[in-house]
Amino acid sequence: MQCRDFAYTLPEHLIAQHPAPTRSESRLLHLDRDSGSLADHRFRGLPALLRAGDLLVFNDTRVVLARLFGRKDSGGRVEMLLERVLDTHAALVQIRASKPSRPGTRIALEGKNGTCPLEATVKTVSHSSDQDPVYQDGFYEVEFSAPAYEVLEAIGHTPLPPYIGRPAEPADRHRYQTIYACRPGSVAAPTAGLHFDAALVTALQRRGVAMGYLTLHIGAGTFRPPRVERVEAHRMHREPVEIGEPLCRLVADTRRRGGRVVAVGTTSVRALEAASSAGLLQPFRGDTELFIYPGHRFRSVDALVTNFHLSGSTLLMLVCAFAGRERVLAAYQHAVQTGYRFYSYGDAMFIDDHAL
């Protein structure tokens, strides 16, 4: 299986640069993975596509203000993007600068209105490793002069994805965050959840749809395309996951009632499947590097709400594993032809099977 088999052509004007004015007013493409049929909806119409007794599983991670700016002692400008917090003051980051940073390099951090007394010191330079794929080229361990999360909250910027070609705006701090986000740790939003607002949640509850939560903190590696030709040769970055006993009980109860487990976003799929490796969903706390591509046997997910993903990305491969490569790429072609908006601030798909 070749990575190029998951490529498609997207006109640049369809890459959403801003969110829809109202979260649930975004468009929703319904794909029946059994027949391949497609139907166009608004996201606010999702309750009509679900059934009483279904369970929506959300990723409650919260995006941190993970982008920082500063200058080296030499005067060179630096941009830092958090990968994960390692300890109270320590973090793993990507550093973009004109020259590589070395251990001992001190970086004076910039506040919202210029200089500030905070700084970061480069401790180690991480190298790529087949044994530990989170430590890839371009990652550095740094130590902040204050607790890491306090630094980010004080002077950090919203880490908009690279395909959004504008600086973060004040509104992004709210809109690049789900309304149920509560556990800080991600450097990217679980974007399928961005379409849910309070009115839609109320409508889903009235429909009899249950809701459960897990946590997967999304790392910067989510935007890294495979660097290999064969899909099977790709190694996924590690991301921390936590699934508690309450969600496991909800999933078991849903199955007993004949309801469907509907994952909201590929991160929810990845977490559920990682915690179901023994065949039954169990409480899980730890890192996962599970790579889901066609041929994967799904154990915990019956339906999926997801955004449109980058050409050739591991996220698109996951969706193809769930619904079939040909049907998913045909759905993407329909979305392009009918003007759907793509990627993080774009529109969404709902994938299920009428036979279930």
C-alpha angles and dihedrals in degrees: 000000000000126000089227088065087075097054126116136169119252124184109232093234090067093063103103112234095182133026122257113274089251122029099229093042091078117109124263125205113204115210120189102208091199098057101015091233118154132210131181120227143153116257090243086068093065094105090064089057093052131069134226105268096034118128124221113205115205132191105231096194116136123223112237123212088261103166117089133178130204149132133257121234086260090060096251115145118244135195118197128194119192118235097178141328109252102184139345094293102010129086141168111237144168114238124204113195140137090257131026116268120239132208109281095030110141120212121199105214124224122231125214090272102034133286123016135181095253123104143174128217122206109235105173138003112228122221131202114271133181089208095053109025095180087072099069132153112294098033122119134183110229135180119219124214089234133029108302098235091048090053092050094047092048102047109002126118130219107271100231113187119263093251091064098086101203138073118267114271128209090257091059091068087070103029097047087062132072117242090241097047109133111145113073118220114092129107091197132039122249085243101197086068093057090082095064118096132172094267092052092048089053091050091050092051091051088051089058096250115149124217131214135177140218133168129237115164108216116224132206089259090077088082095049113105120218112275095204134078098227117063092217092059094061119106118209124225116248122254129183118248134188124187118172134205094258092064092046089055091048091052092048092048091048091053092048090053092049094249127141129248105229114193116211103215137349091274090062089049092051093048094047093048093046090054091047098056090118090055098260128070109255134174109280136186121174143060125312130200094177111154113202116199134145110311094042114131109224115222106173109025127079102167137013140214109198143155124237112275138212120279111268094006126143088239091059089048089055091052090048089051089055100044107016127271097251094048094046094048089047089052090050090051089052090049091052093047093049096045104252115170115243140219132006100345093030136095129290146233131223113206122190142136120247089209092066 
